[in-house]
């Protein structure tokens, strides 16, 4: 009883701290040869004084992010350009090969306004040969169909998937496309104009490549939930390109390839079409909209890697994501992440039991790595709580520090994620049973 009361008091304190988080502006600054050019993020107002989450580009290429503070009366471009010049530029990449033909699949359900924003950005892509397929997942109304037919005509194909669940929707899109590479994104993103070219060109350069992922940054940081999520790392995986090759497992990934969450996220991923079809697509008992709550993207990554194909992370392939907006959203998201993690692992082992020995052999090293990482994060959290010197530059644990991920996550959300992990295998089995029931009814 006393323990439950303490937990409630702690949650109330965490929510009070959460509500004190102020909004952060989102912008991008290009350090081109003609001088710095500052632009607001997608859907954002021009930059004024205050905190700014800044994407730094060099000649158009994303190279890093930072959190800056523009003093009142100062020129935002001058202040942010001075900070941006401290961000390492990295090696200049060579010219991209011609990208293969591509299809973009966008699964959606009753979010026509958001979908329209995403489709507008997708139709502005500079890729020379691509199609867009919208999959309307278990729709309740005709709103999505009417939007696609009225506003986008023959430029966007509409298909309907009656079985609820993101994986079922993605599989429906996979069956509909004709291109060499199929890319997937969500209806709550704005795609950078070079997103599709940057995401798919690696498939031309590497015939063994089966999958590619890209960078996801916040479109807005206007609510405490959005700021907190991005402070915890958001969906970004850093600004260093990396190829994961199952023939040469990475030394820093003891559970490889089962640490699929490190490779990328479903809002920004692409597969060689024939490879994804050969592994059976996504498990329809995983993903949002099912009892499993998530994990369909992670399942796809591991299945492709387990077949011997490589995965390429390409930070130049950028989409801006509209994060969840409320504390309740974060609670739902934390539980869903935990459930999706163990659900996808259950799905992998159910569908590919031959992988069980490899998984068990990696568990001891993975646990040791996790303990070490927890100690580092705890030390980082203590450092983040200490007063920072200065205050105009990048802040530890604040939005922008994606490679450090030191900002402490509220214990309430951590507990929900753990509960989700305990529920995930049960949720996956219930989702399989529900699909079996649907199949019997359809038969």
N, C-alpha and C positions, 0 to 999 in steps of 0.2 A: 504494500500500500504506500509506504513511504517512498519506495523506489519509483513508483508510478508518478507520485506527486513531484518528485525531483525532476523526472523526465519532462513533465508538463511545464514546470517552471523554466527548465533549460530551453525548451522549445519556444516558450513565450519570450525569453531573453533573445534567442536567436532571431525570432521574427522581428522584434523591436530593432535589433541591430540591422537586419535586412532592410527594414523600411527607412532607415537613415541613409541608405546608399543613394547618392545623387546621380542624375543622368550624365552621360558622357557623349559628346559630339563624335560623329564618325566622318572621317575624311581620308583622302588619298593625296599624296604629293609626289610628283614625278620630277626627279633630278635630271632633267634632260640637258642637252648641250645648249639649248636656248634659254636656260635659266629655269628655276623651280616653278612648277605649275601646281597650284592647290585647287582641288575640287572637293565638294561635299560628297559624302557617300550616297549610294542610291536612295532616293527619297528623303535625303536630309537637307536641312537649310544651310546656307553659306556659313562658314565658320566664323564665330565671334570669340569673345574672351571666355575662358573657362577650360575645363578638361577636354582633351581631344584624343580619341583613339585614331591613330594615323597609320595607314598603309603607305609604306615607302616604296616607290618604284624607281628604277634606273633605266632610262630609255624604254619605258613602258613595262618593264619586267618587274614583278613583285619580288622584293628582296628582304623585307622585314616589316615589323610593326613596332610601334612604341606608344606610350601614353605621355602626352605633353600637356603643359599648362600655358595658356595664352593669357598674359596679364591684361587688365583693362587698359584700353587705349593703344595697345601694341598692334603692330601689323602681323596678323596670323601667319602669313606666308614667310616673313622673315624669321619669326620665332621658330616655327616648325621646320623650316629648311635648315636652320642651324642644328637642330636636334637630328634631323634626318641624315645629315652628312656624317654623323657618327655611326650610322648603321652600316655594317660591312656589306659590300656589294657582291661578294662571292665571285666565282669564276664566270666570265662571260660565255654563255653557251654558243655553240656553233649554229649554223642555219638549220632550220627544221626540214626534214624530208617532206615530200608531198603527203598529206594525210590520206588514209584510205576512206572509202565511202562510209558514211556513218548514219545512224538513226538515233534520235533522242526520244526516249520513252519517259513520259511524265504521268505518274499515277495520281489520281485526285479523287476527292469525294466531297461534293457540296461546298466548294470554296472557289466559286467562279471569279470573284474579284482578285484573289491572290493568283489564281491560275492565269488570268489575263496579263498581269504584270510579268509573270515568268515567261509566258509565250512571247510577249513583245521583245524581251531580251534574247530569247532563243532565235527568233526570226532575224535578229540583227547580227548573228554570228558571221564571221568572215570565212568559215569553212566552205570549200568550193562545191561539195557534193553531199548534202544531207537532207534527211526528212525528219519530221516531228510526228510522233504518235501520242495522242492523249488517251489514257485508259481510264474510263469512268468506272470506279469500283463500287459495286453494289449501290447504285444511285437511288436516292429517294425521290428526286425530282428530275425534270428535263433541263434544268438550268445549265448544266455543263454542256450538254449536246447543243442547246440553243446558242450558247456563247460561241462554241467552235464553229458551228455552221454559219452564224450571222456575221461574226467579225473576222474569221480567219479562212473561211471558204476552203479552197483546195490546197492552201498552204499547210494545213494541219489535218492529219487524219484522226478521226474519232472512232474508238472501239469501246465496247462495253464488256465488263467482266462482272457477272452476277455474284460470284462467290466472294464474300468479304475477306479482306486481308491484303497487305501490301505485296507479299510474295506471289499470291494468285494474280494480282494486277500486273506485276512485273513479268510473270510467265506469259500472260496474255499478250503483252507488248512484245516479248521475245518471239512469240509465234508469228506476230504480224509483220515484223521488219524483214527487209530484203538486203540490208547493207552488210558490209564486211565486219564493221564494229558497231556494237549497240551500246549507247551511253544511257545512263539513268540519272535523273535529278528529280527534285521535289517541286511541288507547286508553290512553295514559299521561298523561292530563291530568285535572285537576279543574276544572270550569267554575264560575266565579262565578255566583251565581243570576241576575244581570242580563245575563250574557254574550250570550245569543241576542237579547234585545231590543235591546241597545246595538249589536250587530253588524248587525242587519237593518233597524232603523229608518231609517238613511240612504237606503235604497232607496226608501222612501216619499217622503222629502224631495226626492230628485233623480232624476227619471225617466231621466236619461242615465247614471246610475251602473250599471256592469256588475259591479263587484267591490268587496268590503270586506275589510279585515283588522283584527286587533286585537292587544292586548298579551299577551305571554307572559312569565310570571315563574316563577322556580324554586319548586317545591313543597318541595324539601329541598336543603340544602347540607351534607350529612353526610359526604361523601367529598372527598378532594383533587380528583378529576376534576370533581365538581359545582361546587366553589368556583372552580376555575380557569376552567371554561367561562363561568360567570357573571361572573367578573372580566374576561373578555375581551368582555363585552357580552351573552353568552347569546343569546336570541332576541328580546330587547326592542328596540323601535324608538322609544323615548322616550315622552313624555307630551304631545306636542303634536299635536292632530288635524290631518290634512292631506289635501287632495284632489289627486290627480294627474290632470290633464286633458290629453289628447293634443293638444287644440287650442291649449293654452298650455304648452308643455314647460317644466319647471322649470329655471331658470338654473343651479342648483347640481347638476344631474344631466346632465353632458355626453353620456352614453351613453343617456339616456332614449329609449325605454322598456326598453332592454336591461339596465339595472341592476336587474333585478327583485328581487334579494335585499334591496334597500332597502325594498321595499314591505310586506313581511310574510313569514309562513311558513305552511306547509301545516297546522300544528296549530291555526290560528285564521284561517280564511278563509271567505268566502261569495261566491256569484255569483248574479246574476239567472238563474234557471234557463233561460229561453229564450235568453239571450245565450250561456251556456256551451254549450248544445246547438248553437247556430248556428255556433260556431267548431269544432265537432267534439269537444268535451270535452278530455280530457287525452291526450297522445300515449302510447299503451301501451308504447312502447319507452323511456320515461323512468320514473324513480321507484325507490324502494327495492324490492328484490326482483327487479330486472332487472340486466342487465350494465351498464347506464348508471349505476346506483347512486343516482340522485336526479334532481332537476330538474323533476319533474312539476308542482309548484306554480308554479315560476317560469315554466314554459311556459304555464300557464293565465293567469297575470297578463299576460304580453306579448301573447298572442293576443287577449285581450279589449281591451287598450289599443290594439292595432294596428287593431282594428275601430272605433275612435273612441269607445269607452266610457270613462268615468272610473273611478278607483279611490280609495276612501276608507279612510284609516287612522284607526281609532277606538280610542284607548287606554282608553276606558271599557269596552270589550268585552274582558274579562280571562279568561284561563285560566292555571292553575298547572300547570307541566310538570315531570315527573319526569326530570331529566337523566340521562345516562349516568353510570356509577359508577366506572369503572376507567381506568387509563392506556391499556390495550389498547382500551377502548371509544373513547377520544379519538382514538387512532391510526386506528381504523376510520372514525370520524366525519369526521376531517380529510380523509382520502383520499376519502371519499364526497362531501363537500362540493365538493372540487375537481372530481371527475369529474362530479357532477351539474351544476355550473355550465357547463362546456363542452359537456356532453351536451345540455342544454336549448337552448343557443345553436345547436348543430348541428341539433337538431330543428326549431327555428324556421326556420332557413334552408333546410332540406330541404323542409319543408312549405309554407313561404311564401317561395320564392326572390325574389319581388318586393321583399322587405324587405332584400335584400343591399346595394343601393346606399345605403340609409339607414343601415345598420349601418356600412359602410365610411366613410361621411362623418363619423360620430361618433367613430371610433377615435382620430384625433389629439387631439381635445379630451379624450377619456377618458383617454388615456395621460398627458397633461399634468396632469390632475386627480389621477390616481393617484400620480404622482411627488410632487406637492405634499402629498397626504395622507400618503404614506409619511414625508416629512420631518417633518410635524407629529407623527405617531405616534412617530417615533424620539425627538424632543425630549421628548414626553410620557413616554416610557418612562424617559428619563434623569431626568426630574423625579420620576417615581414611585419611582425607586430611592433618591432622597434622603430623609433622615429627615424625618418629618412633625412639625409643631408640634402640641402638644396631644395628641390621640389619642382624644378622645371623639366627635369629629364625623365627617362623611363623609370617606372616605379616597380620594385620587386613585388611579384604576385599580383600586379594590377593588369588590366587588359593590355595586351601587347607582349607580355612575357611568355609566349607559348612554349618555348623550349624549356622553361624552368618549372612551370606548373606548381608553384609553391604556395599559392593562396589556399588557406584552410577551407575545407568544405564543411558546412553546418552538420553537426552530429545527427540532427533529425533526418537530414537527407541521406547521410551515410547509412543510418539504420534502415531507412526505407530501401536503399539499394541492396543491402544485405538480405532483407526480407524477400525482395524480388529474386535474388539469386537462389534462395531456398525454394521459392515457388516455381522457378523456371522449368525444371524437368516435369513437374506436375502439369504446368500450363501447356507445355509442348504435347504431352500425351493426351490431354483433354482436347487440344486443337486437332490432333490426328483423329481422335474418335469422332469429333464433330464433322470433319471432312468425310469420314467414312459414312456417317449418317446421311450427309448431303448426297453422297454418291449413290447410296441405296435408294433414297427418295427419287433421285433423278432417273435411276434405272427402272 
